[in-house]
Amino acid sequence: MTTTRKKLEGNGLWESSRMMLPEHKETIIRRQLEEGRRERPILDPQEMELIESALAESFHEHHQVTVRLFDEYGNTELVGIVVLIHTFRREIKLSITEEEWHWIKIDDIVSAR
């Protein structure tokens, strides 16, 4: 009798019969992700020149460079040395350690120092 009484108290009856369809769950998750989404910044030519200059200096002088990469939900930073530049594909190979490296599209870089 106590379990029946408990189900009828407050919102107990509704809570015990609640169900969520997978489609509803997917919609809720997608909506939450889209709320935190950001637009890609448009860099002026002078800023692009500064970025390309920092990348070239890292490549020629073997200096570390910090690149900030655009992401829809938050920028990420990588620190390393540019070991290869593909101008045609507009990509760089950034060496983080001797064993770790990343190919990065130049268009994804929002700043370099």
Helices and strands as residue ranges (DSSP letters): H 2-8, H 12-17, H 22-35, H 45-61, E 65-69, E 76-86, E 91-95, E 101-105, G 106-108, E 109-112
